[in-house]
């Protein structure tokens, strides 16, 4: 595991994609400790569409249009280039699985 950004956030790079998808698809897990936010300030965007699944806890997704809480067992979709952030406002660790399709 390596640090994604800031304190208390890790990105698990152990997931693999098939040879046919390499370069066009990124699959991974982000572990958010209580109080963590990515990015630490402002917004970020990706060069592809992102499907996110909260496998543990809850994650707040913020966009220019507002915030939504995604709970364990729920999905969230971000369009290519959509400005956003993710935050854990809760007392326990949260885990987010994502598929980024470029």
Secondary structure as UniProt FT lines:
FT   STRAND          2..3
FT   TURN            7..8
FT   STRAND          9..12
FT   TURN            19..24
FT   STRAND          25..32
FT   TURN            34..35
FT   STRAND          37..38
FT   STRAND          49..56
FT   STRAND          58..63
FT   TURN            64..65
FT   STRAND          66..71
FT   TURN            72..73
FT   STRAND          75..78
FT   TURN            80..81
FT   STRAND          84..87
FT   STRAND          94..101
//
